[in-house]
Amino acid sequence: MHKHPSSTSTIETLLSHSSCRSFVDEPITEEIRDLLFTAAQSAPTKSNLQQYSFIEITDSNIRDQLISFFPEMKWAITAPLLIFVLGDLHRNQTICEWANRTYNAHHQDAFLNASVDAALATQSLIMAAESIGLGACAISKIREKIEQVSDLLELPKSVFPVCALAIGYPKLRPGSTSPRLPLDAIRHINKYRKPSRELIKHYDAQFNASYGPPTPRYPEQFGSPKTASWSDNVSRQTSVCERNQLTAYLVKQGIIEKSKDEPAE
Ligand SMILES: Cc1cc2nc3c(=O)[nH]c(=O)nc-3n(C[C@H](O)[C@H](O)[C@H](O)COP(=O)(O)O)c2cc1C
């Protein structure tokens, strides 16, 4: 953990974050669950529209179904607390109907607002959890079968899964925080500065020195690199169009309109 002389416990929690992927079999009390969701709800939300929801999974049949969809994610699905984070335009749409107003916010702006609300609430929930000794990991893998997950959770139109959250008391003490890019790479002053190859190279070297090279992504497509690195993985992952079914799903859910540029089916 990086320490700063004036660091507060909040800043220490933020700086010592590390995703946790193995949990002891110890339940999380109802009181703590309430606390976590209440902390999440305190996050800022666009115009206080609060366009997100959480689904806490307590039904073992639903967990079993999820394991059948994602067998390799059993460690997450069986976590003491499993939550689905949803972007939720449905609640406010219903409120609009109650007021006899036509809902006209089906577009990318609403999608972005709901996604940001969901992300901020998620981060607050994770930080609240870590501040009391719990470990957590966000799981976007669940979007790889977004239709099946949606059906299983009976999501109405205008609701979409953002990620799941696996939470529990850590089995192992959380590892060291993964090194992030040098501040200069993400902090621009006044105007946007193009990425510096030197800084990225420096980060790759620093990452490998403290963590060892990462597992190369998509080796079946791109082979094995001489030296795996963070940036090599970035280019491998972003040259594959992952989850390309998302646009069709969002159109079907009524979240976004079909692009006028897209050919008709
Ligand atoms: C939206 C989101 C989705 C994620 N999905 C997954 C996932 O499907 N599987 C997983 O093992 N980790 C997942 N993670 C965790 C990231 O891999 C992790 O945050 C990142 O590697 C940085 O490591 P750290 O959180 O330990 O600092 C996700 C994180 C976020 C924010």
The ligand as a Gaussian input file, in Angstrom:
#p B3LYP/6-31G(d) Opt

LIG

0 1
 C      -16.367000      -3.659000     -14.880000
 C      -15.355000      -4.675000     -14.421000
 C      -15.466000      -5.977000     -14.844000
 C      -14.577000      -6.953000     -14.413000
 N      -14.746000      -8.251000     -14.826000
 C      -13.930000      -9.214000     -14.349000
 C      -14.166000     -10.587000     -14.700000
 O      -15.080000     -10.928000     -15.454000
 N      -13.325000     -11.525000     -14.182000
 C      -12.303000     -11.191000     -13.325000
 O      -11.587000     -12.108000     -12.870000
 N      -12.052000      -9.895000     -12.986000
 C      -12.851000      -8.910000     -13.470000
 N      -12.640000      -7.595000     -13.104000
 C      -11.513000      -7.243000     -12.212000
 C      -10.364000      -6.620000     -13.026000
 O       -9.729000      -7.633000     -13.761000
 C       -9.398000      -5.908000     -12.058000
 O      -10.075000      -4.841000     -11.443000
 C       -8.170000      -5.378000     -12.807000
 O       -7.396000      -6.419000     -13.341000
 C       -7.268000      -4.551000     -11.880000
 O       -6.884000      -5.323000     -10.765000
 P       -7.246000      -4.890000      -9.274000
 O       -8.742000      -4.669000      -9.180000
 O       -6.808000      -6.030000      -8.382000
 O       -6.512000      -3.627000      -8.992000
 C      -13.516000      -6.598000     -13.539000
 C      -13.387000      -5.267000     -13.136000
 C      -14.299000      -4.319000     -13.555000
 C      -14.152000      -2.884000     -13.078000

